[in-house]
Amino acid sequence: MGAKLTIQPASTDSFDVAIGNTATIGRTRENTVCLSFSPLVSRQHAIIRCHNGWQYQLIDLGSRNGTYVNDQRVVMPVTLTDGAKIRIADNILTFLEHDDESSSGEHNAMTLVGSSTDHSVVESRPVALLVCDIRGFSTMSEKIPSADMAQMLGAWFRETGNLVAQSGGTIDKFIGDAMLAYWGVSGRGTADCGTAFAAAKMMLSLADARRWQNDESFRIAISLHYGKVTCSNVGVAAERDATIIGDAVNTVFRLEGISKELNKRVVMSGDFAEQMPELLRKFTDFGEQALKGKSQLVRVYGLTE
């Protein structure tokens, strides 16, 4: 099962664009869906990604005029259903699922948030994992108008997505205001964990440089883990974006939860620390911790502020 967009501009004929694992939407020609004829569209306006092998998500990238799905402004990533109406400026994009699995669409070489690796083979491999979550998001969403929240959150997704892609990582999925990314191209744990940790530090810098519209601090929490995952397309067409599954994925999400209990902006597992022993002087050893849903204790380190 594949998908496509039927684009109906305000003043020209409609046209179709097939979607592969990612489709970027914007005013410039490097986008999968180029709306250059529409001046109210941002250069990088929105992106559609397939995750879990079959679900398509639409994410606004901090556009000034917003992205709407079925007349609701996109604040958090939105899962698209067949026939969903996407409005960007005065353009209507209809999301349609279809059965032609051979249509992967144009894999945009300039796509900043996504991956173009060959997912036709199921494989198990060790990777460095990172989960980044916005702290206090629910409380802040009650204080800030939805339009301002959408622009702030979209800009954050765009910048962190670009950061991950430029460092050679892959974003696996967005879950609410949280992002899961991984690095495993080099096949060397020390190199992959080093790159993931460098990305984490840059994310902290990006967060420290911004504030919410009500001038409160923009705070994030990051967890890091190193472990083996299964990378597959979950039985769906290989053109779709693969997803990673396994105990290591559960562990890194549980670590993100414990970072709140420890009041640390960055935590990492002992498995991650073993790959980067020189980092330990920057971290406090909190010993073995019981993570929710796991029978085995996990050694946890927290970044010393």
Rosetta silent file (secondary structure, phi, psi, omega in degrees, C-alpha in Angstrom):
SEQUENCE: MGAKLTIQPASTDSFDVAIGNTATIGRTRENTVCLSFSPLVSRQHAIIRCHNGWQYQLIDLGSRNGTYVNDQRVVMPVTLTDGAKIRIADNILTFLEHDDESSSGEHNAMTLVGSSTDHSVVESRPVALLVCDIRGFSTMSEKIPSADMAQMLGAWFRETGNLVAQSGGTIDKFIGDAMLAYWGVSGRGTADCGTAFAAAKMMLSLADARRWQNDESFRIAISLHYGKVTCSNVGVAAERDATIIGDAVNTVFRLEGISKELNKRVVMSGDFAEQMPELLRKFTDFGEQALKGKSQLVRVYGLTE
SCORE:     score description
SCORE:     0.000 S_00000001
   1 L     0.000  127.701  178.991    0.000    0.000    0.000 S_00000001
   2 E  -114.571 -165.282  179.259    1.400    3.392   -1.022 S_00000001
   3 E  -153.009  159.700  175.969    0.237    6.980   -0.870 S_00000001
   4 E  -150.108  165.706  173.895    0.080   10.116   -2.945 S_00000001
   5 E  -114.703  132.276  168.709   -0.964   13.749   -2.703 S_00000001
   6 E  -101.248  115.802 -175.100   -3.402   15.372   -5.082 S_00000001
   7 E  -100.163  124.232  177.374   -2.544   19.082   -5.086 S_00000001
   8 E  -116.072   95.103  176.140   -5.224   21.590   -6.023 S_00000001
   9 L   -69.475  165.210 -177.337   -3.747   25.098   -6.289 S_00000001
  10 L   -69.620  -32.979 -169.969   -6.078   28.097   -6.238 S_00000001
  11 L  -125.613    5.639  179.512   -5.386   29.211   -9.811 S_00000001
  12 L  -132.983  175.687 -179.398   -3.933   26.257  -11.776 S_00000001
  13 L   -70.414  156.111  178.911   -4.804   22.666  -12.605 S_00000001
  14 L   -75.149  158.350  176.345   -4.419   19.923  -10.026 S_00000001
  15 E  -150.723  159.418 -177.137   -1.511   17.477  -10.114 S_00000001
  16 E  -109.763  148.387  173.483   -0.439   14.341   -8.221 S_00000001
  17 E  -134.895  122.367  176.450    2.783   13.542   -6.373 S_00000001
  18 E   -75.674  147.851 -177.421    3.574   10.012   -5.147 S_00000001
  19 E  -110.926  130.104  172.071    5.054    9.738   -1.664 S_00000001
  20 L   -94.226 -130.935 -179.892    7.942    7.484   -0.739 S_00000001
  21 L   -77.479  -24.435  176.790    9.355    7.375    2.777 S_00000001
  22 E  -144.088  153.539  173.971    9.390   11.179    3.011 S_00000001
  23 E  -145.823  117.341  177.253    7.880   14.103    1.167 S_00000001
  24 E   -92.974  147.806 -178.572    8.847   17.691    1.867 S_00000001
  25 E  -126.480  127.843 -179.831    6.473   20.546    1.038 S_00000001
  26 E  -175.892 -174.933 -173.732    7.620   24.106    0.433 S_00000001
  27 L   -86.554  -20.716 -175.713    8.141   27.003   -1.909 S_00000001
  28 L   -94.263  159.711 -169.205   11.599   26.087   -3.223 S_00000001
  29 L   -72.552  -15.728  178.250   12.350   23.550   -5.930 S_00000001
  30 L   -75.332   -6.475  177.884   14.314   21.115   -3.756 S_00000001
  31 L   -77.220  150.317  175.387   11.046   20.109   -2.078 S_00000001
  32 L   -61.241  -44.486  174.809    9.190   16.963   -3.140 S_00000001
  33 E  -110.188  105.096 -177.004    6.054   19.072   -3.455 S_00000001
  34 E   -94.983  118.059  178.603    7.090   22.456   -4.835 S_00000001
  35 L  -111.774   52.378 -175.690    4.525   25.236   -4.369 S_00000001
  36 L   -64.194  -20.411 -178.602    6.697   27.967   -5.912 S_00000001
  37 L   -82.094   -0.599 -174.671    3.602   29.678   -7.349 S_00000001
  38 L  -118.943   99.783 -173.879    2.278   30.371   -3.837 S_00000001
  39 L   -66.024  -17.922 -179.877    4.122   33.235   -2.054 S_00000001
  40 L   -84.664   -1.470  177.660    2.474   32.537    1.322 S_00000001
  41 L   -87.763  136.503  178.849    4.151   29.122    1.505 S_00000001
  42 L   -73.872  161.594  179.333    7.406   28.953    3.506 S_00000001
  43 L   -59.142  -48.330  171.684   10.640   27.694    1.940 S_00000001
  44 L  -117.182   99.493 -170.206   10.466   24.602    4.183 S_00000001
  45 L   -95.403  -48.967 -176.966    6.807   24.471    5.150 S_00000001
  46 E  -156.846  167.014  177.430    5.974   20.896    6.181 S_00000001
  47 E  -141.452  143.891  173.966    7.098   17.304    5.833 S_00000001
  48 E  -113.724  127.650  179.277    5.271   13.988    5.566 S_00000001
  49 E  -126.514  145.136  173.133    7.088   10.902    6.869 S_00000001
  50 E   -97.068  125.763  176.499    6.120    7.253    6.952 S_00000001
  51 E  -131.258  165.111 -174.405    6.919    5.553   10.239 S_00000001
  52 L    58.459   16.996  174.800    6.108    2.146   11.719 S_00000001
  53 L    81.260  -13.241 -175.666    6.140    0.937    8.124 S_00000001
  54 L  -150.163  -16.236 -179.153    2.610    2.079    7.307 S_00000001
  55 E   -95.180  134.539  176.257    1.553    5.266    9.137 S_00000001
  56 E  -102.855  131.882  176.909    2.130    8.669    7.558 S_00000001
  57 E  -113.687  141.543  171.894    2.696   11.680    9.792 S_00000001
  58 E  -107.893  132.588 -178.739    2.543   15.321    8.778 S_00000001
  59 E  -127.480  124.160  173.141    4.777   17.752   10.659 S_00000001
  60 E   -74.941  141.310 -175.581    4.687   21.518   10.296 S_00000001
  61 L  -106.089   37.953  176.978    8.219   22.958   10.159 S_00000001
  62 L    80.317   27.886 -177.916    7.560   26.257   11.897 S_00000001
  63 L   -65.438  148.663 -178.688    5.813   27.911    8.957 S_00000001
  64 L   -68.193  -39.353 -174.498    4.559   31.458    9.455 S_00000001
  65 L   -98.167   -1.068  172.757    1.095   30.807    7.995 S_00000001
  66 L    82.272  164.835  175.178    0.610   27.330    9.383 S_00000001
  67 L  -125.486  135.925 -176.486   -0.459   23.951    8.059 S_00000001
  68 E  -122.845  136.426  173.760   -4.023   22.693    8.508 S_00000001
  69 E  -118.796  119.036 -176.522   -5.386   19.140    8.370 S_00000001
  70 L    50.681   44.508  175.462   -9.165   18.926    8.037 S_00000001
  71 L    70.323   11.236  175.233   -9.336   22.607    9.076 S_00000001
  72 E  -110.097  129.328 -179.148   -7.353   22.063   12.298 S_00000001
  73 E   -66.453  137.415 -179.276   -3.990   23.782   12.627 S_00000001
  74 L   -80.127  118.089  174.107   -1.114   21.329   13.007 S_00000001
  75 L  -108.250  -61.271  174.287    0.680   21.800   16.311 S_00000001
  76 L   -90.539  163.094  173.279    1.888   18.273   17.117 S_00000001
  77 L   -54.757  134.991 -175.531    2.701   15.701   14.411 S_00000001
  78 E  -113.575  129.785  174.380   -0.593   14.513   12.873 S_00000001
  79 E   -78.991  126.766 -176.956   -1.251   10.996   11.581 S_00000001
  80 L   -87.260  139.874  174.165   -2.891   11.223    8.158 S_00000001
  81 L  -111.639  159.931 -178.319   -5.893    9.135    7.191 S_00000001
  82 L   -56.337  127.288  179.559   -7.070    8.337    3.677 S_00000001
  83 L    89.536    1.164 -179.606   -8.773   11.385    2.172 S_00000001
  84 L   -59.259  138.948  179.658   -7.374   13.878    4.688 S_00000001
  85 E  -100.837  117.439  178.995   -7.451   17.476    3.428 S_00000001
  86 E  -104.125  125.977  178.679   -4.237   19.416    4.005 S_00000001
  87 E  -113.135  122.889  175.964   -4.429   23.187    3.553 S_00000001
  88 E  -126.989  112.024 -171.505   -1.268   25.208    3.027 S_00000001
  89 L    55.215 -125.178 -179.785   -1.986   28.851    2.211 S_00000001
  90 L  -103.802   26.397  178.740   -4.617   28.674   -0.575 S_00000001
  91 E  -109.868  137.607  177.045   -3.592   25.188   -1.741 S_00000001
  92 E  -110.259  123.008  178.413   -5.514   22.012   -0.897 S_00000001
  93 E  -113.345  119.260  179.860   -3.525   18.766   -0.765 S_00000001
  94 E   -98.396  123.636  179.563   -5.576   15.573   -0.519 S_00000001
  95 E   -86.473  124.737 -176.565   -3.791   12.593    1.038 S_00000001
  96 E  -130.699  129.059  172.612   -4.738    9.334   -0.688 S_00000001
  97 E   -87.882  146.941  178.110   -3.654    5.778    0.053 S_00000001
  98 E  -146.283  171.298 -171.733   -3.410    3.380   -2.882 S_00000001
  99 L   -96.315    2.585 -177.012   -2.400   -0.208   -3.603 S_00000001
 100 L   -84.509   93.164 -177.208    0.456    0.394   -6.022 S_00000001
 101 L   -72.014  -12.321 -179.712    3.436   -0.673   -3.928 S_00000001
 102 L   -79.236  -12.511 -177.916    5.791   -0.064   -6.823 S_00000001
 103 L   -90.696  102.460  179.679    5.281    3.686   -6.568 S_00000001
 104 L   -97.715   -9.562 -179.325    7.871    4.985   -4.165 S_00000001
 105 L    75.411 -175.965  178.343    7.802    8.562   -5.439 S_00000001
 106 L   -84.409  119.610  174.197   10.805   10.776   -5.716 S_00000001
 107 L   -81.075  107.027 -172.050   13.239   10.229   -2.888 S_00000001
 108 L   -72.429  116.134 -179.374   14.311   13.792   -2.333 S_00000001
 109 L   -65.174  -20.337 -178.941   18.079   14.039   -2.000 S_00000001
 110 L   -94.510    3.022 -178.847   17.633   17.339   -0.198 S_00000001
 111 L   -59.508  127.638 -175.093   15.235   15.932    2.407 S_00000001
 112 L   -93.472  -27.371 -178.913   16.494   17.120    5.759 S_00000001
 113 L  -117.862   93.504 -179.158   14.349   15.020    8.077 S_00000001
 114 L   161.729 -174.089 -177.349   14.413   11.403    6.941 S_00000001
 115 L  -140.711  146.534  179.848   16.485    8.534    5.662 S_00000001
 116 L  -120.866   22.286  179.682   17.165    7.069    2.223 S_00000001
 117 L   -71.948  159.805 -179.823   18.798    3.782    3.237 S_00000001
 118 L   -81.029  114.049 -176.960   17.714    0.510    1.646 S_00000001
 119 L  -102.820   20.366 -175.605   15.238   -1.112    4.022 S_00000001
 120 L   -75.191  -13.674 -178.736   14.469   -4.141    1.867 S_00000001
 121 L  -115.490  129.581  175.171   16.462   -6.418    4.191 S_00000001
 122 L   -77.095  131.922 -179.515   15.550   -7.053    7.803 S_00000001
 123 E  -145.639  155.192  176.026   18.650   -6.839    9.976 S_00000001
 124 E  -113.506  129.219 -177.170   19.692   -6.734   13.595 S_00000001
 125 E  -154.775  154.207  176.666   22.467   -4.337   14.525 S_00000001
 126 E   -80.094  139.165  179.450   23.774   -2.264   17.431 S_00000001
 127 E  -140.421  159.444  170.474   23.005    1.452   17.284 S_00000001
 128 E   -91.955  126.328 -175.468   23.318    4.541   19.436 S_00000001
 129 E  -112.329  145.951  178.534   19.849    5.768   20.376 S_00000001
 130 E  -137.082  130.838  170.170   18.672    9.210   21.449 S_00000001
 131 E  -118.255  127.617  178.275   15.300   10.359   22.746 S_00000001
 132 E  -119.237  126.612 -176.528   14.700   14.091   23.098 S_00000001
 133 E  -128.017  142.377  177.415   11.604   15.311   24.924 S_00000001
 134 E   -85.866  122.386 -179.475   10.365   18.849   25.629 S_00000001
 135 L   -80.331  140.317  177.124    9.865   19.326   29.345 S_00000001
 136 L    70.415   21.513 -175.148    6.726   21.032   30.585 S_00000001
 137 H   -64.767  -44.138 -177.197    5.126   20.966   27.158 S_00000001
 138 H   -61.605  -42.344  178.491    1.607   20.201   28.382 S_00000001
 139 H   -64.840  -42.337 -177.845    1.710   23.055   30.890 S_00000001
 140 H   -67.879  -33.115 -179.007    3.137   25.451   28.336 S_00000001
 141 H   -66.209  -19.432  176.383    0.492   24.557   25.750 S_00000001
 142 L   -84.023  -15.551 -175.869   -2.124   25.921   28.158 S_00000001
 143 L  -100.399  -21.652 -170.867   -0.314   29.246   28.436 S_00000001
 144 L  -115.463  137.573  176.812    0.575   29.968   24.803 S_00000001
 145 L   -56.343  145.639 -175.019   -1.808   30.460   21.829 S_00000001
 146 H   -60.383  -34.454  179.534   -1.902   27.430   19.538 S_00000001
 147 H   -64.532  -42.707  177.564   -0.606   29.397   16.543 S_00000001
 148 H   -66.810  -39.911  178.713    2.491   30.489   18.487 S_00000001
 149 H   -63.213  -42.785 -179.670    2.941   26.962   19.835 S_00000001
 150 H   -60.764  -43.740 -178.548    2.707   25.473   16.331 S_00000001
 151 H   -68.053  -40.580  179.882    5.364   27.831   14.977 S_00000001
 152 H   -66.031  -47.493 -177.969    7.698   27.258   17.935 S_00000001
 153 H   -67.625  -39.776  178.462    7.342   23.483   17.900 S_00000001
 154 H   -62.808  -41.187  178.024    7.656   23.274   14.111 S_00000001
 155 H   -64.206  -37.289  178.294   10.873   25.303   14.135 S_00000001
 156 H   -65.138  -45.950  177.860   12.241   23.011   16.838 S_00000001
 157 H   -60.457  -41.260 -178.995   11.429   19.880   14.827 S_00000001
 158 H   -63.373  -47.848 -175.348   13.012   21.422   11.722 S_00000001
 159 H   -69.950  -42.450  178.951   16.265   22.426   13.430 S_00000001
 160 H   -71.101  -34.178  176.387   16.764   19.210   15.403 S_00000001
 161 H   -63.569  -43.402  176.812   15.803   17.146   12.358 S_00000001
 162 H   -61.893  -40.316 -179.419   18.397   18.947   10.273 S_00000001
 163 H   -61.472  -47.165  179.745   20.961   18.433   13.031 S_00000001
 164 H   -62.010  -46.668 -177.798   20.355   14.667   13.144 S_00000001
 165 H   -63.294  -42.864 -177.921   20.439   14.313    9.350 S_00000001
 166 H   -68.719  -21.843  178.451   23.607   16.372    8.957 S_00000001
 167 L   -90.496    1.096  178.857   25.369   14.230   11.586 S_00000001
 168 L    89.545   10.174  178.952   24.519   11.048    9.687 S_00000001
 169 L   -89.922  177.570  179.338   21.724    9.940   12.004 S_00000001
 170 E  -130.680  131.075  171.860   18.175    8.851   11.247 S_00000001
 171 E   -83.417  121.489  179.612   14.967   10.050   12.855 S_00000001
 172 E   -82.315  -45.235 -178.628   12.840    6.988   13.495 S_00000001
 173 E  -166.795  160.765  166.750    9.702    8.741   14.691 S_00000001
 174 E  -108.564  132.793  175.041    8.083   11.654   16.484 S_00000001
 175 E  -125.270  102.666 -173.930    5.767   10.776   19.364 S_00000001
 176 L    62.059 -123.801  179.393    3.999   13.908   20.531 S_00000001
 177 L   -96.009    8.626  179.653    6.747   16.353   21.435 S_00000001
 178 E  -101.737  151.915 -179.806    9.379   13.588   21.691 S_00000001
 179 E  -129.261  135.598  173.427   11.791   12.460   18.978 S_00000001
 180 E  -110.826  124.992  178.433   13.605    9.120   18.594 S_00000001
 181 E  -131.952  159.514  178.334   16.802    9.116   16.529 S_00000001
 182 E  -148.061  157.243  177.952   19.621    6.640   16.039 S_00000001
 183 E  -129.343  129.571 -179.781   23.147    6.353   14.632 S_00000001
 184 L  -161.947   12.722 -176.266   24.564    3.080   13.337 S_00000001
 185 L   -67.775  -39.635 -174.391   26.050    3.641    9.904 S_00000001
 186 L   -70.275  -28.363 -176.663   29.690    3.326   10.982 S_00000001
 187 L    77.290    3.742  179.045   29.174   -0.007   12.728 S_00000001
 188 L  -114.800  119.557 -175.308   31.578    1.151   15.444 S_00000001
 189 H   -57.635  -42.437 -178.123   30.007    1.742   18.844 S_00000001
 190 H   -62.522  -44.273 -179.562   32.508    4.369   19.947 S_00000001
 191 H   -67.202  -45.170 -178.098   32.034    6.457   16.805 S_00000001
 192 H   -65.654  -42.606  178.930   28.246    6.165   16.786 S_00000001
 193 H   -67.609  -36.518  177.015   27.922    6.973   20.485 S_00000001
 194 H   -62.913  -41.370  178.967   30.330    9.893   20.094 S_00000001
 195 H   -67.305  -41.347  179.225   28.224   11.322   17.273 S_00000001
 196 H   -63.288  -41.402  179.856   25.008   10.826   19.255 S_00000001
 197 H   -67.306  -38.719  176.579   26.484   12.574   22.283 S_00000001
 198 H   -62.610  -39.731  177.304   27.708   15.463   20.130 S_00000001
 199 H   -64.094  -39.212  178.734   24.184   15.774   18.693 S_00000001
 200 H   -61.535  -42.844  179.671   22.774   15.795   22.239 S_00000001
 201 H   -64.463  -38.383  178.675   25.072   18.667   23.221 S_00000001
 202 H   -68.011  -35.355  176.265   24.038   20.642   20.143 S_00000001
 203 H   -64.234  -39.074  176.272   20.373   20.067   20.982 S_00000001
 204 H   -61.675  -40.273  178.464   21.010   21.468   24.456 S_00000001
 205 H   -65.279  -41.236  177.221   22.592   24.530   22.875 S_00000001
 206 H   -61.633  -41.363 -179.661   19.620   24.960   20.536 S_00000001
 207 H   -67.320  -42.484 -178.298   17.249   24.709   23.500 S_00000001
 208 H   -65.087  -24.834 -176.737   19.248   27.155   25.641 S_00000001
 209 L   -84.865   -2.747 -178.179   19.185   29.711   22.818 S_00000001
 210 L  -125.423  158.283  175.977   15.391   29.880   22.650 S_00000001
 211 E  -136.315  154.865  174.843   12.569   30.860   24.977 S_00000001
 212 L   -67.206  163.915 -176.719    8.830   30.407   24.832 S_00000001
 213 L   -62.653  -21.730  176.449    6.744   33.346   23.688 S_00000001
 214 L   -91.476   12.669  175.618    5.889   34.140   27.333 S_00000001
 215 L    74.252   11.076  173.223    9.673   34.360   28.018 S_00000001
 216 L   -80.034  156.167 -177.290    9.853   31.146   30.035 S_00000001
 217 E   -65.693  143.243  174.863   12.822   28.853   29.466 S_00000001
 218 L   -93.911  111.691 -172.441   12.629   26.215   26.745 S_00000001
 219 L  -116.488  142.521  178.240   13.749   23.013   28.478 S_00000001
 220 E  -131.436  162.555  172.655   14.459   19.553   27.082 S_00000001
 221 E  -128.943  138.421 -177.473   15.490   16.151   28.404 S_00000001
 222 E  -128.449  135.136  173.673   17.684   13.722   26.461 S_00000001
 223 E  -120.010  145.819 -177.040   18.376   10.027   27.047 S_00000001
 224 E  -130.352  137.070 -179.880   21.123    7.994   25.374 S_00000001
 225 E  -149.074  153.958  176.515   21.489    4.236   25.075 S_00000001
 226 E  -125.796  123.485 -179.167   23.514    1.757   23.024 S_00000001
 227 E  -170.370  173.905 -176.509   21.996   -1.577   22.088 S_00000001
 228 E   -86.822  134.624  177.567   20.908   -3.947   19.374 S_00000001
 229 E  -127.337  160.596  171.559   17.728   -3.214   17.414 S_00000001
 230 E  -100.527  124.432 -179.489   15.893   -4.904   14.576 S_00000001
 231 E  -108.214  116.975 -177.784   15.580   -2.649   11.557 S_00000001
 232 E  -153.144  169.420  176.110   12.818   -3.674    9.179 S_00000001
 233 L   -96.089   15.522  174.418    9.922   -2.428    7.111 S_00000001
 234 L    51.460   40.028  173.425    7.537   -4.508    9.259 S_00000001
 235 L    79.064    7.587 -179.866    6.281   -6.492    6.284 S_00000001
 236 L  -108.678  172.068 -174.494    5.258   -3.515    4.192 S_00000001
 237 L   -49.614  139.284 -174.764    6.740   -2.246    0.920 S_00000001
 238 L   -65.868  -17.589  179.571   10.476   -1.639    1.128 S_00000001
 239 L   -68.926  -20.993 -177.131   10.068    1.890   -0.175 S_00000001
 240 L   -71.580  158.722  177.289    8.527    2.858    3.149 S_00000001
 241 L   -66.676  129.330  178.039   10.608    4.270    5.950 S_00000001
 242 L   -71.791  161.844  174.207   11.903    1.470    8.144 S_00000001
 243 E  -125.994  156.287  177.454   11.354    1.480   11.857 S_00000001
 244 E  -105.783  139.682  179.760   13.549    0.131   14.631 S_00000001
 245 E  -135.171  161.633  177.371   12.172   -2.217   17.256 S_00000001
 246 L   135.563  172.103 -177.040   13.586   -4.122   20.191 S_00000001
 247 H   -61.889  -32.162 -179.362   14.363   -3.936   23.894 S_00000001
 248 H   -62.904  -34.726  178.084   16.925   -1.176   23.312 S_00000001
 249 H   -66.164  -44.715  177.572   14.165    1.125   22.019 S_00000001
 250 H   -61.036  -40.109 -177.798   12.082    0.494   25.133 S_00000001
 251 H   -63.086  -44.899 -176.453   15.129    1.120   27.328 S_00000001
 252 H   -67.025  -32.427  175.580   15.981    4.522   25.858 S_00000001
 253 H   -70.444  -38.229  177.152   12.378    5.699   26.335 S_00000001
 254 H   -66.122  -35.412  177.012   12.392    4.473   29.946 S_00000001
 255 H   -63.164  -38.312  178.490   15.660    6.323   30.507 S_00000001
 256 H   -61.044  -36.768  178.351   14.023    9.534   29.329 S_00000001
 257 H   -66.823  -39.841 -177.759   11.405    9.045   32.011 S_00000001
 258 H   -73.172  -20.402  177.550   13.965    8.530   34.757 S_00000001
 259 H   -61.909  -30.742  177.751   15.795   11.714   33.733 S_00000001
 260 H   -70.548  -39.430  177.852   12.845   13.624   35.176 S_00000001
 261 H   -64.335  -38.193 -178.842   13.108   11.762   38.476 S_00000001
 262 H   -84.834   -8.679 -177.878   16.827   12.517   38.661 S_00000001
 263 L    56.913   47.252  178.176   16.284   16.110   37.441 S_00000001
 264 L  -120.037  138.633  179.883   18.998   15.729   34.810 S_00000001
 265 L   -73.970  -28.895  179.427   18.861   17.164   31.307 S_00000001
 266 E  -135.424  129.910  172.328   20.909   14.273   29.881 S_00000001
 267 E  -128.259  153.443  175.474   21.139   10.675   31.078 S_00000001
 268 E  -141.330  153.910 -179.993   22.854    7.692   29.525 S_00000001
 269 E   -80.972  163.999  174.808   22.900    3.972   30.194 S_00000001
 270 H   -61.409  -32.943  178.195   25.904    1.977   31.299 S_00000001
 271 H   -63.518  -38.771  176.606   25.917    0.324   27.855 S_00000001
 272 H   -68.924  -43.068 -177.849   26.342    3.755   26.242 S_00000001
 273 H   -62.151  -34.897  179.947   28.982    4.759   28.805 S_00000001
 274 H   -61.994  -29.071  178.855   31.071    1.658   28.085 S_00000001
 275 H   -79.936  -20.502 -175.725   31.478    2.883   24.497 S_00000001
 276 L  -133.325   62.722 -174.598   32.513    6.367   25.667 S_00000001
 277 H   -60.953  -26.362  179.939   34.461    5.926   28.931 S_00000001
 278 H   -68.689  -14.106  178.989   36.065    9.368   28.595 S_00000001
 279 H   -79.089  -18.383 -170.174   32.620   10.913   29.086 S_00000001
 280 H   -61.027  -27.231  177.811   32.219    9.556   32.601 S_00000001
 281 H   -67.158  -17.493  178.653   34.025   12.505   34.192 S_00000001
 282 H   -92.797   -3.650 -173.649   31.161   14.674   32.899 S_00000001
 283 E  -122.277  150.466  173.090   28.491   12.410   34.394 S_00000001
 284 E   -94.838  131.874  179.471   27.277   11.468   37.863 S_00000001
 285 E   -84.061  114.471  178.574   26.916    7.733   38.507 S_00000001
 286 E   -96.974    9.937  176.841   23.425    7.067   39.901 S_00000001
 287 E    72.088 -167.694 -179.481   24.049    3.351   40.128 S_00000001
 288 E   -79.097  131.975 -176.382   21.684    0.652   38.965 S_00000001
 289 E  -121.642  146.960  174.590   18.121    1.848   38.531 S_00000001
 290 L   -87.553  117.549  178.371   14.847   -0.003   38.075 S_00000001
 291 L   -95.915  140.588 -177.765   13.243    1.146   34.836 S_00000001
 292 L   -56.186  129.051  177.055    9.498    0.822   34.398 S_00000001
 293 L    83.755    1.215 -179.747    8.577   -2.359   32.546 S_00000001
 294 L  -119.136  133.667 -179.280   12.069   -3.883   32.785 S_00000001
 295 L   -80.175  -30.799 -179.095   13.010   -6.740   35.102 S_00000001
 296 L   -90.248  140.386  176.301   16.763   -6.108   34.888 S_00000001
 297 L   -71.054  150.372  179.901   18.358   -3.096   36.555 S_00000001
 298 E  -125.021  129.836  177.512   20.121   -0.588   34.297 S_00000001
 299 E   -72.995  134.407 -173.728   23.113    1.487   35.340 S_00000001
 300 E  -126.995  136.060  175.202   22.353    5.168   34.811 S_00000001
 301 E  -119.488  142.109  177.170   24.597    8.209   34.518 S_00000001
 302 E  -119.379  140.404 -178.685   23.419   11.830   34.579 S_00000001
 303 E   -63.026  128.459  176.218   25.166   14.810   33.030 S_00000001
 304 L   -78.708  117.236 -175.873   26.836   16.992   35.660 S_00000001
 305 L   -70.454    0.000    0.000   25.603   20.523   35.000 S_00000001
